[in-house]
Amino acid sequence: MKKIEYQFTQVPTKLMILLDVNCRSMLFTLCQLSSHYADENCIFFRTNADLVAESRLSQKLVIATLDTLYRHGIIQVWSAGKGNGKHANYFKLNLERIKEFERLKMDELKNPDLQIPMVDYRAKDYSPSYLKRNVPSVSQELSEEIPDDFPRNSQITNNINNIENIDNEDTINNKEIENSNINNIEDEYNKRINELLKGGMKVENILINLAKEDWECFKFFKGKLKQNEDFKTHYRRLLPLVNELIQQYEPC
């Protein structure tokens, strides 16, 4: 066998199947960063802005996916606070928890009860649980303060300046999440839908994929089909499928 001269990133393949596409992207990103930058304690540092660039997710999705992984005990997160408008955290993959998912059999992964949905970051008064105190979660027993002797230097170039002087904060500014421009979200949805349409995917298959992977985008596309003159004929034809998908995949 020919020797491979470059590095592969190890990822938990079974856990990936249980995550939605956004959380999957974030977990892959964290696995890659951990393999390159984790110290002897398997801890590494990143700003939210860095994660946006590296995962190709929006700011809100970065926060929501981190929160999802944290709540399910897949990662540990320590807030390093905010400086120069950038939020930063220390991260550690919880390998023991990940192994629990990897022990599942392939047939078990088909169980819808095992699927891990992303947190509802659009809910009123939402803020990520890893920035709160005394929030019950799978990760609660893992939550602890960064040790006093923990190195507070970044392994990245576009880091927070003078991280020693960052004031610790327990909650993120909700306005940064909730009051961000709704047009940005719609632009993301439109871009994704247009790419699928240009790729030749049928409207019914787009609905099915979105219902499974991105419920908010599914609702957005459903609204477009219903309101847009070009799509109205599709909507009437596909209404039975739409109702079936709503019954099957609508979050509780």
Salt bridges, closest charged atoms under 4 A:
GLU54 OE2 - ARG46 NH2 2.69
ASP67 OD2 - ARG71 NH2 3.13
GLU96 OE2 - LYS99 NZ 3.46
GLU100 OE1 - ARG97 NH1 2.64
ASP107 OD1 - LYS110 NZ 3.77
GLU145 OE2 - ARG133 NH2 3.27
GLU169 OE2 - HIS87 ND1 2.83
ASP170 OD1 - ARG133 NH2 3.06
GLU176 OE1 - LYS82 NZ 3.94
GLU176 OE1 - HIS87 NE2 3.46
GLU204 OE2 - ARG237 NH1 3.87
GLU213 OE1 - ARG192 NH2 3.29
ASP214 OD2 - ARG192 NH1 3.07
GLU216 OE1 - ARG122 NH1 3.19
GLU216 OE2 - LYS219 NZ 3.59
GLU229 OE2 - LYS232 NZ 3.29
